[in-house]
Amino acid sequence: MLVKIMAAAVNPLDNMIIRGEVKLITPYTMPLVMGNEFAGIVEKTGKNVTRFTTGDRVYGRMPLKKIGAFAQYAAVEESALATIPEYLSYEQAATVPLTALTAMQAFDVMHVKAGEFVFISGGTGSLGAMAIPVAKSLGLHVYTNGSGSNEERVRQLGAERFIDYKKEHYVDVLSNVDHVLDTLGDRELPNEFKVLKEGGSLVSLRGMPNGRFAKRSGMPAWKRLLFSIAGRKYDRMAAAKGQTYDFLFVHEDGRQLEAIGRLFDKDHPLETSIDTVYTLEQVNEALTKVKQGKSKGKTIIAIGQ
């Protein structure tokens, strides 16, 4: 499908790709058109496209093998796309795909069941705003931690227990949770394993890829061996109590994105937050802003008129 890009979001992942930090996972060749998530209008469809027609509003995560959302047009496989909910603008919609798919894919890897307990570390950010209501829709009991100023908002999203990190440490008050979604990485993983029950599962967005990740991603044998060595530290932590450790690198999936859209409506909308909007000519400024951190929402590049 040929999509006219109306807006694209800039993410830390874009800077990581530029610095070559994910080349073992996705071996992109430079020069490269950057951009991983977007919203736009269907301009043209291939003969085998069945779910969309010209003029449809669509959004998605660019396929891993061919990114390129920082452009006026992009050719995208139908399977990567979903229909934008009516109540979202293009700029708002561009903030959704990566966090939405991360939440869906993390819970899928965990094999969650209704009634289980999940701890989402640092759940007051954009991922938590998506993952908490998704977890509730799956019947999970949600615990999270963060700054106390966010407690009311996070509870409204569906968190049953909120731990103010300035008042208490989650490792002192939580135990035997079924699943942990890690957003903090190396420094917190030992503590997160401590609150996880025997046989529980931990999915990390910031840790190290391991052999399980390589196998799940269909990587060749040499990469499976390489990542098995790289992730051995966390695999050993997990093995101590029969737990599992999985690394997640979110991939495109239009069907999952459609499912996310059905969980929300205009009365209970997808929560979006935009910090700054740039033009396509200002793409380097946008990348620099994201590199500096401290954004209060997504950085957006407005492209179409």
N, C-alpha and C positions, 0 to 999 in steps of 0.2 A: 504494500500500500504506500502511495505517496502522500505524506502528511505535511501540510503547511504548519510550521511551528509558530505558535502564538506566544508561548512563554516557556522558559526552561529554568530549572533551579540549579544553583551552584552548590556543590557539596564538598566536604573534606576529601571525599573519594577522588574528585577531579584533580586536586593537588597531589594526592598520593600517586595517581597514575602518571602525572607529569614528572614526579621525582623518581619514578621507576620502582616504587615500593610494593606494587602488586604484580610485577611482571611474571613471577612464577605461577600466579593464579590465572592472570589474563595477559598473555605476552603480546601487547600491542606494539606496533611498529610506528615510529615517528617519521614524518609529520602525521599528526592525527587530529581530526576534528573532535573536540572534547564535548562533554555534556552527557549526563546519564539519565535524567528524568525530565519530562516535558508534558505540555498540553498543546493541542492543536486541532486542525480541521482536516478531514479526509479530502484530499484533492483528486485522487484517482485510485482505483482498485484494480488488482490483478484478476485474471479470469477465474481463479479458484477461491477468491474471497467470498465468504457467505454471510459473515456477521455484521458487516458495515457497508454503507453506501456513501457516495460523494456528499459532502456537506455535514457528515456526522462529527460531533465534538468528541475527541478521544484523548486519552492520556495514557502514560505508561513509563516503564523503565526500559531504556534502550537495551536491545539484546547484547549480552556480554561480548559476543564475537564481533559486534559492529556498533559501537556507540556513535555519538555525533549529534547531540541535541542543540549545540550552539550553532545553529544554522537556520536559514530561512525555510529550507525543506529537508526532509529526511525520508528515505525509503525504509519502511519498517515492516517486519513480518506481522501478519494479522494476529498471531498467537500472543504477541507481546502487549496488545492494546485492550483497553476497556472504555466503555462509554462514560463520559464525565457526568456526574450528578448535576441535575439542572440548576441547583442553588449555588454551585461553585463557578466563579469566574475562571478564565484561563490561568491567571496568575496564581489564584488560590489552588487550582487543580494541580499545577506544576509542583506544589510542595508535598503532594501526597504519595506518589508511587513508591519511593524507596522505603519510607517508614512503614507504610501499609504492608508492603510485601515482606519486609523484615519481620514484622509481627506474625504474619500468617505462616511464613516459612519456619520461623523459630518454633512455634507451637506444633507445627507438623513434624519437625525433627524430634521434638520431645515426646511425641505420641501421647498427648495429654488426654485425660478423661474427665468428664464432668464430675465435680465434687473434689477434685484435687487442689492442692495449694501451690501457688507459684510466687516466688519472690523476684520482682523486677528491680534490679539495683539501679539507683539513680533515676527513678521513674518520673521525675518532674520535667523532663525535657520533651522534645518533639516526638521521640520514640515512645515514651511513656504515654503521651496523649493519645497515641494510636494503640499501643499494646494493651493498655489497661482495659478499655472498652471491648477490644477484641477478645481478651481473656475472659471477661464477664460473659460475653455472648456465647462462649464455649462452655460455660458453666463452671469456671474456675474461681477459686477464692484468691484474691490478689493482695499481696503485701508489697510495699515499696518504701523507699527512704529518700530523703532530700532535705532541702531547706524548709523550715516551718512555715514560711510565708506562702508556700504552695499547697499546704495541707488541704484547705477547703476545696480548692479546684480539683486536686487529685482524688479526693474522696467523692466528689460529684461525678467524676469519670467512672467510679466503680471500685476504687481501692477500699478494702475492708479495714486494713491496718496501715497506718502511716507512722514511720519512725523518723523523728527529727534528728538528723545526724549531729546537731550541736548539743543535744541533750542526752542522747544515748546511742550506743553503737549496736547496729543490727545483730552482730554476732553474739551479743550478750542477751538478747531478748527473743531471738528466733531459733528454732530447731526443728528438725525432721520435716522440712518442706519437701514436697514431691519434685519440684522443678525450680531451677534458677535461670533467669535470663540476665546474663552479664553484659553491662554496658561500660564497665570501668577498666577492665583489663588486668594486667599482670599483678599490680599491687593489691588488688582485692580478691583475686581468685582463691587464694588459700582460705580466706575467711568465708567466701561463698560456699566452698566445699564443706566447711564446718557446719553450716546451717542446713545443708542438704541431707536428706535421710539416706540410710543405707539402701543402695539400689536406685537412688534418684538420678535425675538427668540434669546436666548443666549445658546450656548453649551460650557461647561467647561471641560477641561481635567485635571484641578488641583483643582477644588472646592470640594464640599462635595456631595456624592451620596444623592439622594432624592427619594421620593415615585414614581415619574414618571420613574426614572431609574429602580427601583425595579420591577415595573409593566412591563416595556418594556422587562426586562430580564427574565420574567417569574418566579420571586422569590416567595417563600411561603408568606402567609399572615403576619407572624410574622416579616419577614424581610422587607416587605412593610411598616409595622407600624414603625419599627426601623428607616428605612431610611427616612420616612416621618418626623420623629422627628429630625433626624440629619440634614436634608436639609431645615428645616423650615425657617431658616434665609434668605436663598437665594430665596425661594419660595415667601416670603413676599416682598422682594425687587422687584421681578418680578411682583407680583400682583398689586403693586401700580400704574402701567401704563398698566395693561392688558397684560404684557409680559409673556413669558415662559422661564423657566430655566431647562436645562437638563444637567446631568452629563454623560460623555462618558467613558466607559471602553471597549477598542477595542476588538472585537472578530474575530475569523477566518472566512474567506469568500473567497474561491478561485475564484468565479465568479467576485466579485468586483476587485480582484487583476488582473484578466484577462482584465477587462475593463480599469484599469489603464494602463496596458501594451499597449493597443490600442491607448491611448492618446499620446504616445510618440513613436519616432523612432530613428534610428541612426543619423539622421540629427538634430533632436530635442530630445535628449535622456533624460531619467530619470536622475536627478542630484543625484550623490552619493558622499559621502565624508567619507574617512577612516582615522582614527587617528593612531591607533596602531594595529598590528596583533600579536596575541599570539598563542601558541600551546594549545592543550587540557590539557596537563599536567600543564599549567600555568593558569588554569581557575581562581584560587583564586586571582592571581595577576591582572587578567583582571577585576574581580569584584571589587577589591580595587580601581583600576584606575577609573572606572565609578563612584564609590561612592564618590571619591574626586572631581568630576566635572571638569570643565575647558577643556574638550576635544574639539578638533577642527574636529569633525567627529565621526563616529561610531568606537567602539572598537570591533574587530573581533577575533574570534577563528577559526583558520584554522585547519580542522580536516582530511578530505580526502586527498589523494595524486592525 
